[in-house]
Amino acid sequence: MNRHERGLEFKVGAFVFFGLAMLGALVVQFGRLGEGFKTYYGVTVRFTDASGLLKGSDVLLAGAKIGKVAGGPRMVREGNGVDVPLKIYDYIKIPDGSKFTVGSSGLLGDRFVNVTMPPGPRKAYLSPNAHISGARETGIDDLTREGGALLNDMRTAVQNINGTFTRLNQEALSPANVENLKASIAHLSETTDALAASSKKLDGVIEKADATMSSTKQAADDLQRAIGDARKMLQSATQGKGLLAALLTNQQLANDLRALISNLRAHGVLFYRDSAAKIEQGSEQTKPPRPTSGGR
């Protein structure tokens, strides 16, 4: 083998070695094989419900992987819930007071542990092998359970409504009650018709009463005017200078006129005599004398 062939084989071997080295580095970097070369510290989180969380699930901080679940959930003797061991990269410091929750990638995605740091400056960090409490976010299985409970409640409500309508049909809407309701509606219709007829009659009575009141008012106005006219005539008669005024004011003239009329009625015009004066004188003579206050 000459020198040229040996150089070509060396180049090919170096290229293959370099490619295998790069492939191994990629496998270590992006595969789980590389995690065996990293160091961790343990943290135990207690969840009330860690269903769907498996060994090897990721632990994320703001979307970046900082560790993994070291084992499946373990039951605890005291209290409620399960303990989940976590392995956190030793170069990651988790602030004290951080919130650990069980999340999922979408509605049907894998479960993971999400770490949310508290606001404000970092004063202390979680120590290795610390025990903390976690929470759980709502996923598709939680929605399914809540939906099942809601369906049960809705089914119970529908059954209660059906029972209510059944009792209503059997008790309130029985044939006897329906007949009574029909009779009540018929009586109400008759009462309404009678009330309408009475209203028409009442309208006629009101119209007649209005006409009567108008006539009464007109008569009262006429009477008032007649009284005013009589008052004016009487005032003019008493204050005037004619015969009527003299008769009303002169008593002697009134007596003479009365005697004249009496003589005319008794004797007529042809046989007129003044008998009224004699009768008046006789009546005055027959009257007893009036006693005086000083005589006997």
Residue pairs with C-beta under 8 A, 6 or more apart in sequence:
27 33
27 34
28 34
28 37
35 68
38 89
38 90
39 89
39 90
40 67
40 87
40 88
40 89
40 90
41 87
41 88
41 90
41 128
41 129
42 70
42 85
42 86
42 87
42 88
42 128
42 129
43 85
43 86
43 88
43 94
43 126
43 128
43 129
43 130
43 132
44 83
44 84
44 85
44 86
44 129
44 130
44 131
44 132
45 83
45 84
45 86
45 100
45 113
45 131
45 132
45 133
45 134
46 76
46 79
46 81
46 82
46 83
46 84
46 131
46 132
46 133
46 134
47 53
47 73
47 81
47 82
47 84
47 102
47 134
47 135
47 136
48 80
48 81
48 135
48 136
49 81
49 102
49 136
50 73
50 81
50 82
50 84
50 102
50 136
51 111
51 141
52 102
52 104
52 110
52 111
52 139
52 141
53 69
53 72
53 73
53 84
53 102
53 111
53 112
53 113
54 69
54 72
54 110
54 111
55 69
55 70
55 71
55 72
56 68
56 69
57 68
57 69
57 110
57 111
57 112
57 113
58 65
58 67
58 68
58 69
58 112
58 113
59 65
59 66
59 67
59 68
59 69
59 86
59 87
59 88
59 112
59 113
59 115
60 66
60 103
60 112
60 113
60 114
60 115
61 92
61 94
61 114
61 115
61 117
62 117
66 88
66 89
66 92
66 94
66 115
67 86
67 87
67 88
67 89
67 92
68 86
68 87
69 84
69 85
69 86
69 87
69 113
70 85
70 86
70 87
71 84
71 85
72 84
73 82
73 83
73 84
74 82
74 83
74 84
74 85
75 82
76 82
76 83
83 131
84 113
84 134
86 113
88 94
93 125
93 126
94 115
94 117
94 125
94 126
95 117
95 118
95 122
95 123
95 124
95 125
95 126
96 123
96 124
96 125
96 126
97 118
98 115
98 116
98 117
98 118
98 126
99 115
99 116
99 118
99 134
99 135
100 113
100 114
100 115
100 132
100 133
100 134
100 135
101 113
101 114
101 116
101 134
101 135
101 136
101 137
102 111
102 112
102 113
102 114
102 134
102 135
102 136
102 137
103 111
103 112
103 113
103 114
103 137
103 139
104 110
104 111
104 112
104 137
104 139
104 140
105 112
107 139
107 140
108 140
111 139
113 134
114 137
126 132
136 142
171 177
237 244
237 245
237 248
238 245
238 248
238 249
239 245
246 253
247 253
247 254
247 257
258 276
259 274
259 276
259 277
259 280
260 276
262 276
263 272
263 273
263 274
263 275
263 276
264 272
266 273
266 275
266 276
267 273
267 275
